[in-house]
Amino acid sequence: MWATRRVREAALIAALLALPLLFLRANVTSPTDLNPLDKTVLRLSAPVQAGATAVARKVHDVWRGYLYLVDLRRDNERLRHDNARLRAEVLQSRHLVERAARFERLLDLRTELPSETLAARVIARETSPYFRVVRIRLDRGSEQIRTGMPVIAPEGVVGRIERAYGAYSDVLLAVDPKSAIDIRVEPSGARGVAKGLGSGDSYGCTLQYLLRTDPVRPGDRVVTSGQGGMFPRNLDVGRVKSVSREAFGLYQQAEISPSVDFTRLDEVLVVLAPPPTPDPEAPHRPREAARGLVPGR
Amino acid sequence: MRYLVFLAIGYVLLVFEGVLMLLLPLRVAAPDLALLVVVAVALSRRGTAPTHAAFACALGYVADVVSGGPRGLLAFTFVAISLVGRFFSRRVYVDRWWGRMVAAAMCTALSGAVTVTLHALVVEGSTARSMALVPLHAAITAATAPIVVGLCRRVDTLLGIGGPEGLQW
């Protein structure tokens, strides 16, 4: 009886250990597919996270703007109260100015880009130090959002949509080890691939497949090449921090500091469609009639 | 009922962790609060190993979905940690705050090692860099262990439907 119970318990435990591995295997085969259970958890979690973030931001603002001033001398309490109120207003105004500036830069970027974009707000950051994923809330309908769509900020590349569900999406940051972006180093024009380091204490990327002969130096600007049809061309990725060359081999490696400060990410843009591919034959092609009119007549 | 309450606590702590990380001005390793709930349940002397493992699997799966990592990774790690915690709870009496910290540090370190290894096997990535983070992550998680494990113990006491044996930690 006791032995039967032990065997049953061992079998149950083995099954419970195997179950997550089956999930993991399924996830590796199709990482972006969400089953109904995932969708339910995410649909429940995202609004809760958005609500919790909104409350925490309010508390944070109140704490920064007012509460730390309560320990004042009693004799000039009224003056200090006014002072606190004004300080809070100034902080609030600064916050609004900063926010307006951020929106302005975002709007500039939106008008500069040849592709259609959608604004979104970051509502949560990764909870595990081993992944680099943030959750965003879109400002309008989510029907157009697809996995793989680029996500950018005024400072440069943020990452790409890994999963989309309802009005919320998970963004795989450019600094995640799974991320790979085709880049160009300026001014040399060297081409390579920026891969996330997944370093725990900081955000960083490494440049791979840089030809050994390409003159890449610390401080060089790294931008998207526009190849691969994913990210628009010439978006900032970061700056070269260090370059290392082995004694042999075809390639050299470089580390870059991303241009985006991922710790202060607030608003982002999702690029809905890739930019139109330039047609190299266009200047040489004869002009065609439009709307039934013949040119030159 | 008991496990549903702990699942809810683990979920709330996961959401809290995400919000906390968003508001912190610097990037630091956050304590693994959900793992601490698994450790707390495993260290309690109530329930059987399969029920603990099932609870850990459910919370791990939720953590996988919420954290955005590969689904199944944290679920597997949490089940493994639940079994390790259960194994030690039968041999070592963990009652003092420092005992909880040591248990939490060991479990987090083990969980980090398992997560990083499995992650490296499944997704291409630097194992060495992530492994270097494990001790710091374990230390930060251990620092919050007395609070979270204490909270779980208090909740267990409030739910104390299992008689005096259920309240032994």
Interface residues (C-beta under 8 A of the other chain):
Chain A: E9 L12 I13 L16 L17 L19 P20 L21 L22 F23 L24 R25 A26 N27 V28 P31 L37 D38 V41 L42 S45 V48 Q49 A52 T53 A56 R57 H60 V122 I123 A124 R125 E126 T127 S128 P129 Y130 F131 V133 R135 E162 R163 D170 L172 P177 K178 L197 G198 S199 G200 D201 S202 Y203 F262 T263 R264
Chain B: Y11 L14 V15 F16 E17 G18 V19 L20 M21 L22 L23 L24 P25 L26 R27 V28 A29 A30 D32 A34 T48 A49 P50 A53 A54 C57 G60 Y61 V62 A63 D64 V65 V66 S67 G68 G69 P70 R71 G72 L73 L74 A75 F76 V79 A80 L83 G112 T115 V116 L118 H119 V122 V123 E124 G125 S126 R129 S130 A132 L133 L136 H137
